[in-house]
Amino acid sequence: MNDRITMDQSWKNMVFPSDYSNPVPKEKYHLVVIGAGPAGLITAIGAAGLGAKVALIEAHAMGGDCLNVGCVPSKALLHASKKVKAGKLDTKQAFDWAHEVRTEIAHHDSVERYTEAGVDVFLGEGKFTSDKEVQVGDSKLHAKAFVIATGSQPFVPPIPGLLEANPHTNETIFDLEQAPRSLGILGAGPIGCEMAQAFADLGTEVHVFEMAPQVLPRETLKAAGLVQASLEEKGVTFHTGAAVTKVSGAGKYTISTDDHSFEVDEILAAIGRKANFNKLGLENTSVTTHDRGITVDHYFRTTCPHIYAIGDVSSRYQFTNYADAQARAVIQNALFPGNKKTNPDILPMCTYTSPEIAHIGLTVPEAEQKGIEVDVYSFDFGELDRGRTDNERTGYAEVLTVKGKDKILGATIVGTDAGEQIAPISIMMSNNLGLGALGNTLFCYPSRSEYLKRLSDNFNRTKLTPTVSGAMKKWLSWSL
C-alpha cells in the first residue's frame, strides 16, 4: 500500500489544537451548536455577530468534512492533477498542493477565529443528558436553544471482504502522498467521478463500479454521457450495471462482480453517506430519528421544539451551499420570532469533472415524472464564438420553463465552468425572473455567458405568433 501521511501540523493546530483548554461555560447560552462543519460554523458566528451568547462544540476538526476531507482538498487535487497531466507537477507535488490549500483556508474555520468572534468553543464529544443540557467533557452547557449540525460520514457497504481490504473513503484518500498504480472506485456519483478524473490524470489505472445503468445517476443520460466519454478518453474504465459481490486479497485486491474480477492496488468507497447522530445521547431527549437522520419540520425543528437540526444530519440534500442556507434560516428561527424555510427547488449543484455538470431545479425526466408539461430551450456551447476561439465545443445549456409561460423550473449546464455559468440562472430563479428578463441584458463578447442571450432569443421567438407577426408586417408596409 502507498504511504499515508499524517495531518500537516499547522493545519491540525488550527482545526483541533492540542494545547487548547475549554472555557468555563456561561450560566446559560442563547444557542449551543453541536458540530463545527459549514452548517454549525455559520450558525455560531452569525448568531454571535448578532449579540447572542453562543457555544460551539466540535469532536474532531473545525471545518468539518468540507474543509478537511471534502470540497477543499478534492477540488485542489483536481486542479493539481491537471498540471501533472500537463507535465508541470509530479504526483507528490499534487498531493502537497491539496494539503497546502487546506492549511491556507483552515484559518477561516479555526478555533482562534471563532473565539475572537465571541464564540465559546468546546473541543470534545457533545452529548445530551436531557432536553435542556449538553455535556462536553466536564462542562455542562445550558441554552435557550440547541442546534445539531454533526454532519455525515462515508457509508461503506457490507460487501464481503471490503472492510478487510481497508478501503479508502473521502476521509483518507487525501492523506496519500503518491498515487497508486491502480484504483478501484465503488460508486460513480460526483465523488467517484471526480476522483476517477483526478487519479487518471495522476497516471493511475482507474476502474469505476456502479450498480446503476449510467454514471452520475442523478443527472440526465445526455449530461452523464458527456462526462463518461471524457473520462474514458483519460483511460477510466467504467463498469455500469455491475454490483460488486466480494472483495478479496491483501496488498493487492480483487474486486469481483457477477461476471468478472479485477485486481487493483487500492480501493475507494464512494457509495454515499450516512448521518452522524448515534453518539449525541438523543435517547435522553424527546428528539426522534429515522433511517437517514434526525426528523425535522420545514423550519428545522426536531420533535423537541427548542432543539434544531441542520445540514447533513437531517437533510436529504447533502451540499455545503444548502447547509449554509439552512444555517442562516435557523439563526432566525432559534433566536427570534418567525419561521424561515429554505427552498431546495433553487439549490444549484455541480460535479467538477471535465466537463463540469451543474444543474438547478428540475430536469426533463423529473418534470415528466411529476406530470409537469414544460418547454425546453437549449443551446450548444460549440455554437458560441467563444467556444470556437477556445476550441471548447463540448457541452450545452438547457433551461426548462412551465409550458407556455416564462417561469423557469430548472436548468442543466455541461461544459467549462458550468458551476459558474449556472449562477445567473440561480439568481433568476431566486427572484422569479424568466428568460424574457434577459432581453435587454448585455454580455461580454466573446464569452460563454452569451448562452443566456441565445436562450432568451429562443424564448422571445416563441412570442412572435402569427397574429403578432402579421401586425408587424402591416405596420412596416404602412409606415414605409
NULUM-340514 format. One record per residue (C-alpha): x, y, z; residue in one letter. Coordinates in pm, 1 decimal, always signed. Layout:
N
{{X,Y,Z},A},
...
! end
This chain:
480
{{+0.0,+0.0,+0.0},M},
{{+105.8,+358.6,-52.3},N},
{{+231.6,+560.7,+239.7},D},
{{-27.1,+773.8,+414.2},R},
{{+90.1,+1098.5,+568.1},I},
{{-22.9,+1245.6,+896.9},T},
{{-201.1,+1580.1,+914.6},M},
{{+8.1,+1886.6,+845.7},D},
{{+88.9,+2023.7,+1190.4},Q},
{{-7.8,+2385.3,+1124.3},S},
{{-342.0,+2274.9,+981.8},W},
{{-400.4,+2042.6,+1276.3},K},
{{-323.8,+2318.1,+1526.1},N},
{{-590.4,+2537.2,+1371.0},M},
{{-869.8,+2280.8,+1337.2},V},
{{-808.3,+2093.8,+1663.7},F},
{{-524.3,+2245.2,+1871.6},P},
{{-382.2,+2002.3,+2126.7},S},
{{-291.6,+2276.9,+2375.8},D},
{{-638.4,+2432.9,+2381.7},Y},
{{-831.8,+2444.7,+2709.8},S},
{{-1209.5,+2461.7,+2700.7},N},
{{-1354.0,+2779.4,+2856.5},P},
{{-1561.9,+2797.6,+3170.2},V},
{{-1920.5,+2771.6,+3043.0},P},
{{-2161.3,+3059.8,+3087.6},K},
{{-2461.3,+3008.8,+3312.1},E},
{{-2688.1,+2996.2,+3005.2},K},
{{-2640.7,+3046.2,+2631.2},Y},
{{-2882.3,+3169.6,+2372.0},H},
{{-2753.2,+2894.3,+2145.0},L},
{{-2542.7,+2580.9,+2181.2},V},
{{-2429.3,+2444.5,+1844.3},V},
{{-2300.9,+2087.1,+1816.4},I},
{{-2075.4,+2034.5,+1516.1},G},
{{-1830.6,+2276.6,+1352.5},A},
{{-1880.5,+2194.1,+987.4},G},
{{-2019.0,+2456.7,+747.1},P},
{{-2369.9,+2449.1,+898.3},A},
{{-2251.2,+2477.9,+1258.2},G},
{{-1981.2,+2735.1,+1189.2},L},
{{-2213.7,+2973.6,+1005.9},I},
{{-2480.4,+2933.2,+1272.8},T},
{{-2236.1,+3003.0,+1555.4},A},
{{-2055.8,+3302.9,+1409.4},I},
{{-2375.5,+3450.2,+1264.7},G},
{{-2559.6,+3429.7,+1597.5},A},
{{-2259.7,+3568.6,+1787.9},A},
{{-2240.3,+3858.0,+1543.2},G},
{{-2598.5,+3948.9,+1634.8},L},
{{-2505.0,+3964.9,+2003.2},G},
{{-2615.1,+3618.3,+2113.0},A},
{{-2423.2,+3413.9,+2368.5},K},
{{-2307.0,+3111.2,+2170.9},V},
{{-2123.0,+2789.5,+2248.3},A},
{{-1982.2,+2570.3,+1970.3},L},
{{-1886.3,+2205.6,+2027.0},I},
{{-1661.0,+2004.9,+1792.5},E},
{{-1539.1,+1650.0,+1847.4},A},
{{-1293.6,+1606.8,+1560.1},H},
{{-1182.4,+1903.0,+1349.2},A},
{{-1311.6,+2255.4,+1293.9},M},
{{-1438.0,+2296.4,+939.9},G},
{{-1596.0,+1953.8,+914.7},G},
{{-1579.4,+1742.2,+602.7},D},
{{-1586.6,+2032.0,+356.1},C},
{{-1254.7,+2180.4,+468.9},L},
{{-1074.1,+1871.4,+588.1},N},
{{-1175.2,+1578.1,+369.3},V},
{{-1427.2,+1707.1,+116.3},G},
{{-1475.4,+2006.0,-112.8},C},
{{-1145.7,+2183.6,-45.6},V},
{{-889.7,+1901.0,-86.5},P},
{{-1087.8,+1732.7,-366.2},S},
{{-1108.3,+2045.3,-582.2},K},
{{-745.2,+2130.2,-509.5},A},
{{-637.9,+1779.4,-614.4},L},
{{-849.1,+1801.0,-930.6},L},
{{-672.4,+2126.5,-1019.1},H},
{{-325.5,+1992.5,-944.4},A},
{{-382.6,+1662.0,-1124.3},S},
{{-441.9,+1852.4,-1449.1},K},
{{-96.9,+2008.8,-1408.1},K},
{{+51.5,+1661.7,-1354.3},V},
{{-115.9,+1551.6,-1676.9},K},
{{+43.3,+1853.1,-1848.8},A},
{{+386.0,+1767.4,-1703.8},G},
{{+403.9,+2076.8,-1480.9},K},
{{+391.4,+1891.5,-1144.4},L},
{{+471.7,+1543.9,-1016.8},D},
{{+220.7,+1340.2,-817.7},T},
{{+370.1,+1422.1,-477.5},K},
{{+351.6,+1792.9,-556.6},Q},
{{-14.5,+1746.4,-648.6},A},
{{-96.8,+1598.4,-307.6},F},
{{+120.8,+1859.9,-138.4},D},
{{-85.6,+2127.9,-311.2},W},
{{-411.1,+1979.8,-181.1},A},
{{-267.2,+1981.1,+172.2},H},
{{-130.6,+2335.0,+132.6},E},
{{-464.6,+2476.5,+17.3},V},
{{-640.5,+2306.5,+304.4},R},
{{-395.5,+2459.0,+550.2},T},
{{-431.8,+2804.6,+395.1},E},
{{-811.5,+2800.2,+424.2},I},
{{-814.8,+2641.3,+771.2},A},
{{-767.0,+2977.8,+944.6},H},
{{-1118.8,+3082.7,+843.0},H},
{{-1258.8,+2785.3,+1036.1},D},
{{-1005.4,+2787.8,+1320.0},S},
{{-1069.4,+2783.0,+1692.7},V},
{{-882.3,+3113.8,+1718.1},E},
{{-1109.7,+3293.4,+1472.1},R},
{{-1426.0,+3178.6,+1646.0},Y},
{{-1309.1,+3259.0,+1996.0},T},
{{-1207.1,+3606.0,+1874.3},E},
{{-1561.5,+3643.3,+1735.5},A},
{{-1702.6,+3584.0,+2083.1},G},
{{-1796.3,+3216.8,+2048.9},V},
{{-1714.4,+2983.1,+2337.1},D},
{{-1552.5,+2685.8,+2159.9},V},
{{-1555.5,+2347.1,+2335.1},F},
{{-1348.6,+2064.8,+2187.1},L},
{{-1479.0,+1717.9,+2261.3},G},
{{-1785.7,+1497.5,+2222.4},E},
{{-2111.2,+1675.8,+2298.0},G},
{{-2386.4,+1460.0,+2445.5},K},
{{-2737.1,+1546.8,+2559.1},F},
{{-2808.1,+1449.9,+2918.0},T},
{{-3161.0,+1589.1,+2885.8},S},
{{-3367.2,+1811.3,+2656.6},D},
{{-3209.4,+2113.5,+2824.9},K},
{{-2846.2,+2016.7,+2884.6},E},
{{-2545.6,+1909.2,+2679.9},V},
{{-2228.2,+1779.2,+2840.6},Q},
{{-1884.0,+1803.5,+2682.5},V},
{{-1600.8,+1673.9,+2895.2},G},
{{-1657.6,+1804.9,+3246.1},D},
{{-1864.1,+2101.6,+3125.4},S},
{{-2243.1,+2115.3,+3129.8},K},
{{-2400.0,+2363.7,+2886.9},L},
{{-2749.8,+2507.6,+2913.7},H},
{{-2922.0,+2712.6,+2644.4},A},
{{-3243.3,+2862.1,+2520.8},K},
{{-3199.1,+2659.1,+2200.4},A},
{{-2970.7,+2389.4,+2063.1},F},
{{-2864.5,+2328.5,+1702.2},V},
{{-2737.6,+1985.9,+1596.5},I},
{{-2505.2,+2013.4,+1295.6},A},
{{-2295.2,+1698.7,+1326.6},T},
{{-2288.9,+1618.9,+955.5},G},
{{-2239.3,+1278.3,+799.9},S},
{{-1976.0,+1013.4,+740.5},Q},
{{-1891.7,+784.9,+447.5},P},
{{-2107.2,+476.5,+403.3},F},
{{-1908.4,+159.2,+344.9},V},
{{-2143.3,-108.0,+209.3},P},
{{-2146.7,-457.7,+364.7},P},
{{-1976.0,-624.6,+70.1},I},
{{-1794.6,-944.4,+176.7},P},
{{-1423.9,-873.1,+225.6},G},
{{-1449.6,-495.7,+171.8},L},
{{-1377.2,-386.5,+529.0},L},
{{-1083.5,-627.6,+547.8},E},
{{-938.4,-455.0,+238.3},A},
{{-911.6,-130.2,+438.9},N},
{{-1078.1,+78.4,+166.7},P},
{{-1019.8,+448.0,+136.8},H},
{{-1307.2,+690.9,+175.5},T},
{{-1306.9,+1066.0,+127.8},N},
{{-1176.2,+1080.8,+487.5},E},
{{-847.1,+907.0,+399.2},T},
{{-788.5,+936.4,+24.1},I},
{{-633.6,+1283.9,+57.1},F},
{{-377.6,+1157.4,+307.6},D},
{{-193.6,+983.2,+24.7},L},
{{+125.2,+1146.1,-94.3},E},
{{+166.1,+932.3,-406.2},Q},
{{-90.6,+797.2,-649.5},A},
{{-141.6,+418.0,-652.6},P},
{{-70.3,+221.7,-969.6},R},
{{-433.9,+113.8,-986.9},S},
{{-752.6,+213.5,-806.3},L},
{{-1096.7,+58.5,-788.4},G},
{{-1372.2,+311.1,-711.6},I},
{{-1705.3,+184.2,-582.2},L},
{{-1969.9,+433.1,-693.5},G},
{{-1993.5,+662.5,-997.4},A},
{{-2160.4,+955.7,-826.2},G},
{{-1997.3,+1300.6,-802.9},P},
{{-1720.0,+1190.1,-563.2},I},
{{-1646.5,+874.8,-761.4},G},
{{-1629.4,+1056.0,-1095.9},C},
{{-1423.8,+1347.7,-963.2},E},
{{-1169.9,+1113.5,-805.8},M},
{{-1165.2,+896.1,-1116.6},A},
{{-1062.2,+1201.8,-1317.4},Q},
{{-803.0,+1318.2,-1064.9},A},
{{-631.0,+981.6,-1032.2},F},
{{-645.5,+910.9,-1405.1},A},
{{-465.0,+1241.8,-1461.3},D},
{{-213.6,+1135.4,-1195.5},L},
{{-136.5,+825.5,-1401.6},G},
{{-339.6,+570.7,-1207.9},T},
{{-527.3,+290.3,-1382.3},E},
{{-886.1,+351.1,-1266.7},V},
{{-1183.9,+114.6,-1262.1},H},
{{-1522.7,+253.1,-1151.2},V},
{{-1807.9,+22.0,-1046.0},F},
{{-2166.4,+149.5,-1047.0},E},
{{-2483.8,-52.8,-984.3},M},
{{-2699.3,+191.8,-1181.5},A},
{{-2706.2,+163.9,-1561.9},P},
{{-2531.1,+501.3,-1603.2},Q},
{{-2267.2,+711.8,-1431.4},V},
{{-2388.6,+1008.1,-1224.8},L},
{{-2736.3,+854.7,-1179.5},P},
{{-2890.4,+1183.9,-1064.6},R},
{{-2803.4,+1354.5,-1393.1},E},
{{-2972.1,+1319.7,-1731.2},T},
{{-2840.6,+1048.4,-1959.5},L},
{{-2716.5,+1310.9,-2206.9},K},
{{-2520.6,+1506.2,-1945.3},A},
{{-2377.3,+1196.9,-1777.1},A},
{{-2280.6,+1053.0,-2114.2},G},
{{-2060.9,+1352.4,-2195.2},L},
{{-1874.4,+1313.7,-1866.3},V},
{{-1835.3,+939.0,-1910.7},Q},
{{-1695.0,+984.0,-2261.6},A},
{{-1446.8,+1244.0,-2135.7},S},
{{-1326.3,+1021.1,-1852.2},L},
{{-1297.2,+720.6,-2079.5},E},
{{-1069.4,+927.0,-2304.3},E},
{{-847.3,+970.1,-1997.6},K},
{{-832.2,+591.6,-1958.8},G},
{{-1100.0,+536.8,-1691.8},V},
{{-1286.8,+207.0,-1725.8},T},
{{-1650.0,+210.8,-1615.1},F},
{{-1845.4,-96.7,-1510.1},H},
{{-2206.9,+21.7,-1502.2},T},
{{-2496.4,-200.9,-1403.4},G},
{{-2234.4,-401.5,-1214.8},A},
{{-2285.8,-492.4,-849.9},A},
{{-1966.7,-576.2,-662.3},V},
{{-2021.2,-914.4,-496.6},T},
{{-1698.7,-952.8,-298.9},K},
{{-1350.8,-818.1,-238.3},V},
{{-1053.4,-1041.8,-159.7},S},
{{-678.2,-1031.7,-125.5},G},
{{-416.8,-840.2,+73.8},A},
{{-169.3,-585.0,-57.2},G},
{{-339.6,-620.5,-393.5},K},
{{-715.7,-662.2,-400.5},Y},
{{-954.3,-844.3,-629.4},T},
{{-1289.8,-678.1,-690.6},I},
{{-1546.6,-927.4,-816.1},S},
{{-1878.7,-873.3,-993.8},T},
{{-2119.2,-1140.8,-1113.6},D},
{{-1926.2,-1175.3,-1438.7},D},
{{-1568.6,-1054.9,-1393.5},H},
{{-1285.1,-991.2,-1147.3},S},
{{-1040.2,-702.3,-1146.7},F},
{{-716.4,-661.7,-949.6},E},
{{-627.5,-319.7,-802.4},V},
{{-375.9,-177.0,-556.5},D},
{{-620.8,+44.2,-366.4},E},
{{-997.2,+76.4,-324.3},I},
{{-1205.0,+391.5,-273.0},L},
{{-1558.7,+353.4,-137.8},A},
{{-1765.2,+640.1,-277.8},A},
{{-2112.2,+489.9,-239.6},I},
{{-2279.4,+754.5,-25.8},G},
{{-2300.3,+896.9,+324.2},R},
{{-2486.3,+838.2,+649.8},K},
{{-2588.0,+1090.6,+914.8},A},
{{-2388.0,+1129.0,+1238.5},N},
{{-2629.0,+1118.2,+1532.5},F},
{{-2569.9,+793.0,+1723.2},N},
{{-2332.6,+944.7,+1982.8},K},
{{-2541.0,+1250.8,+2071.0},L},
{{-2735.6,+1096.3,+2358.7},G},
{{-3064.0,+1162.0,+2182.0},L},
{{-3217.0,+879.2,+2383.7},E},
{{-3206.3,+1124.5,+2675.2},N},
{{-3426.8,+1369.6,+2482.1},T},
{{-3759.9,+1366.0,+2302.1},S},
{{-3584.8,+1401.0,+1963.9},V},
{{-3682.1,+1130.9,+1713.5},T},
{{-3478.5,+993.4,+1423.5},T},
{{-3529.1,+783.2,+1111.7},H},
{{-3302.5,+568.1,+894.9},D},
{{-3141.9,+866.0,+721.3},R},
{{-3104.7,+1110.0,+1010.0},G},
{{-3284.4,+1334.1,+1257.2},I},
{{-3651.0,+1413.4,+1199.9},T},
{{-3718.6,+1786.6,+1145.5},V},
{{-4002.1,+2004.4,+1015.6},D},
{{-3976.8,+2271.2,+745.2},H},
{{-3825.9,+2511.8,+997.8},Y},
{{-3554.7,+2265.2,+1113.5},F},
{{-3723.1,+2198.3,+1449.3},R},
{{-3689.1,+1845.7,+1580.6},T},
{{-3966.9,+1678.8,+1777.9},T},
{{-3828.5,+1873.7,+2072.6},C},
{{-3918.1,+2232.0,+1963.7},P},
{{-3613.0,+2412.2,+2106.8},H},
{{-3369.4,+2161.5,+1952.7},I},
{{-3296.4,+2214.1,+1581.9},Y},
{{-3102.2,+2003.8,+1332.0},A},
{{-2947.7,+2125.8,+1006.2},I},
{{-2705.3,+2009.9,+740.0},G},
{{-2624.1,+1650.1,+651.8},D},
{{-2752.9,+1513.4,+982.1},V},
{{-3112.0,+1593.2,+886.0},S},
{{-3125.4,+1700.0,+520.4},S},
{{-3164.8,+1482.8,+212.8},R},
{{-2958.8,+1743.1,+23.9},Y},
{{-2603.6,+1699.4,+148.5},Q},
{{-2436.6,+2004.6,-2.1},F},
{{-2230.3,+2278.5,+160.8},T},
{{-2427.8,+2560.0,-2.9},N},
{{-2755.3,+2416.1,+126.5},Y},
{{-2609.3,+2377.2,+476.4},A},
{{-2515.6,+2746.1,+454.3},D},
{{-2874.0,+2840.0,+365.7},A},
{{-3015.0,+2628.4,+647.6},Q},
{{-2776.2,+2786.9,+897.0},A},
{{-2888.6,+3138.4,+804.9},R},
{{-3251.5,+3033.4,+842.2},A},
{{-3204.7,+2854.4,+1173.8},V},
{{-3044.8,+3161.4,+1333.1},I},
{{-3369.5,+3348.7,+1279.0},Q},
{{-3589.2,+3058.1,+1386.8},N},
{{-3393.6,+2978.5,+1702.9},A},
{{-3332.0,+3332.7,+1826.2},L},
{{-3622.9,+3543.9,+1701.3},F},
{{-3996.7,+3515.6,+1634.2},P},
{{-4099.8,+3387.6,+1292.6},G},
{{-4043.5,+3085.4,+1075.8},N},
{{-3790.7,+3081.7,+791.3},K},
{{-3757.4,+2799.3,+540.5},K},
{{-3514.1,+2714.8,+263.8},T},
{{-3614.0,+2621.0,-89.1},N},
{{-3443.1,+2313.5,-237.6},P},
{{-3606.6,+2393.1,-572.2},D},
{{-3346.0,+2666.9,-622.1},I},
{{-3047.0,+2466.5,-496.8},L},
{{-2765.3,+2468.3,-755.4},P},
{{-2519.3,+2180.1,-753.5},M},
{{-2210.5,+2095.6,-955.7},C},
{{-1989.3,+1796.6,-1030.9},T},
{{-1638.4,+1928.0,-1102.2},Y},
{{-1528.2,+1689.0,-1371.6},T},
{{-1411.2,+1797.0,-1717.0},S},
{{-1661.3,+1892.7,-1846.3},P},
{{-1842.3,+2010.7,-1535.2},E},
{{-2211.1,+1934.4,-1484.9},I},
{{-2421.7,+2190.4,-1299.4},A},
{{-2793.9,+2187.1,-1252.2},H},
{{-3067.9,+2356.5,-1057.1},I},
{{-3431.7,+2264.3,-1013.9},G},
{{-3597.7,+2003.3,-1233.4},L},
{{-3462.9,+1803.6,-1524.6},T},
{{-3686.8,+1692.0,-1811.8},V},
{{-3725.1,+1334.7,-1675.3},P},
{{-3812.0,+1471.1,-1329.8},E},
{{-4073.1,+1704.9,-1477.6},A},
{{-4223.9,+1414.3,-1670.5},E},
{{-4239.7,+1203.5,-1353.8},Q},
{{-4426.2,+1485.9,-1181.0},K},
{{-4664.2,+1524.7,-1473.0},G},
{{-4548.8,+1882.3,-1542.0},I},
{{-4561.5,+1999.3,-1902.4},E},
{{-4256.4,+2205.1,-1995.9},V},
{{-4094.3,+2395.9,-2277.0},D},
{{-3725.2,+2321.6,-2327.2},V},
{{-3475.3,+2580.4,-2451.5},Y},
{{-3124.6,+2454.5,-2524.5},S},
{{-2807.0,+2579.9,-2684.3},F},
{{-2479.3,+2403.6,-2767.3},D},
{{-2164.5,+2577.9,-2647.3},F},
{{-1994.3,+2476.2,-2970.9},G},
{{-2215.7,+2733.0,-3145.4},E},
{{-2077.8,+3018.1,-2934.3},L},
{{-1795.4,+3224.5,-3080.8},D},
{{-1606.4,+3179.7,-2751.5},R},
{{-1639.9,+2804.9,-2791.8},G},
{{-1484.9,+2833.4,-3135.9},R},
{{-1199.3,+3066.8,-3033.6},T},
{{-1104.0,+2846.8,-2738.1},D},
{{-1178.6,+2521.3,-2922.4},N},
{{-1404.1,+2421.0,-2633.5},E},
{{-1704.3,+2285.1,-2817.9},R},
{{-1823.6,+2022.1,-2571.7},T},
{{-2133.2,+2094.4,-2367.9},G},
{{-2464.1,+2270.8,-2373.0},Y},
{{-2710.8,+2471.4,-2166.8},A},
{{-3071.3,+2361.1,-2121.6},E},
{{-3346.8,+2555.3,-1945.9},V},
{{-3695.3,+2426.8,-1862.0},L},
{{-3995.3,+2657.0,-1828.3},T},
{{-4359.2,+2593.2,-1750.0},V},
{{-4524.7,+2518.2,-2083.7},K},
{{-4645.7,+2839.5,-2242.7},G},
{{-4511.8,+3054.5,-1959.1},K},
{{-4189.9,+3235.6,-1872.8},D},
{{-4133.3,+3061.9,-1540.7},K},
{{-3804.1,+2874.1,-1508.7},I},
{{-3833.9,+2531.1,-1345.2},L},
{{-3477.0,+2413.0,-1385.3},G},
{{-3157.2,+2418.1,-1585.3},A},
{{-2868.6,+2188.3,-1671.4},T},
{{-2532.3,+2312.5,-1794.8},I},
{{-2249.9,+2089.0,-1915.5},V},
{{-1917.6,+2244.2,-2007.8},G},
{{-1624.8,+2454.8,-1892.1},T},
{{-1705.2,+2643.5,-1570.3},D},
{{-2061.0,+2509.6,-1560.5},A},
{{-2061.9,+2573.3,-1185.8},G},
{{-2002.7,+2941.5,-1258.0},E},
{{-2236.3,+2957.6,-1558.4},Q},
{{-2532.9,+2827.3,-1354.9},I},
{{-2512.5,+3128.3,-1119.8},A},
{{-2722.0,+3368.4,-1332.2},P},
{{-2995.0,+3104.9,-1363.0},I},
{{-2985.9,+3061.6,-985.2},S},
{{-3027.1,+3437.5,-938.0},I},
{{-3314.7,+3446.3,-1184.5},M},
{{-3499.3,+3156.7,-1023.0},M},
{{-3447.1,+3302.8,-676.0},S},
{{-3605.0,+3628.5,-789.5},N},
{{-3882.3,+3484.9,-1010.8},N},
{{-3726.8,+3616.9,-1330.8},L},
{{-3780.1,+3442.7,-1661.1},G},
{{-3581.7,+3420.2,-1983.4},L},
{{-3766.6,+3724.0,-2116.4},G},
{{-3599.0,+3936.9,-1848.2},A},
{{-3265.8,+3889.3,-2029.9},L},
{{-3382.4,+4073.7,-2340.9},G},
{{-3208.5,+4399.9,-2254.0},N},
{{-2903.8,+4245.3,-2089.0},T},
{{-2561.5,+4294.6,-2247.2},L},
{{-2287.6,+4032.0,-2219.8},F},
{{-1916.0,+4046.6,-2287.6},C},
{{-1820.2,+3930.7,-2634.6},Y},
{{-1698.7,+3669.9,-2691.1},P},
{{-1790.9,+3491.0,-2369.9},S},
{{-1955.0,+3168.3,-2261.5},R},
{{-2219.0,+3368.9,-2073.7},S},
{{-2366.7,+3464.3,-2411.9},E},
{{-2559.3,+3137.1,-2393.6},Y},
{{-2810.2,+3330.8,-2180.7},L},
{{-2871.4,+3579.3,-2462.7},K},
{{-2918.2,+3294.5,-2710.1},R},
{{-3170.0,+3119.8,-2482.0},L},
{{-3353.5,+3448.7,-2431.6},S},
{{-3369.6,+3497.3,-2809.0},D},
{{-3507.3,+3145.1,-2848.5},N},
{{-3774.7,+3219.8,-2591.2},F},
{{-3868.0,+3557.3,-2740.3},N},
{{-3911.7,+3399.4,-3083.6},R},
{{-4188.5,+3182.9,-2939.4},T},
{{-4378.4,+3503.1,-2861.7},K},
{{-4374.4,+3602.9,-3227.5},L},
{{-4713.0,+3444.4,-3300.4},T},
{{-4871.2,+3462.5,-3649.2},P},
{{-5101.5,+3738.3,-3523.2},T},
{{-4812.5,+3947.0,-3387.3},V},
{{-4604.3,+3879.7,-3697.9},S},
{{-4892.2,+3984.2,-3925.2},G},
{{-4948.8,+4304.2,-3730.0},A},
{{-4580.7,+4392.9,-3756.4},M},
{{-4577.3,+4334.6,-4132.8},K},
{{-4884.7,+4556.2,-4177.1},K},
{{-4723.2,+4832.4,-3971.4},W},
{{-4399.7,+4815.0,-4172.0},L},
{{-4592.2,+4818.5,-4501.4},S},
{{-4794.7,+5121.5,-4391.0},W},
{{-4501.7,+5312.6,-4239.3},S},
{{-4267.9,+5293.5,-4543.1},L},
! end
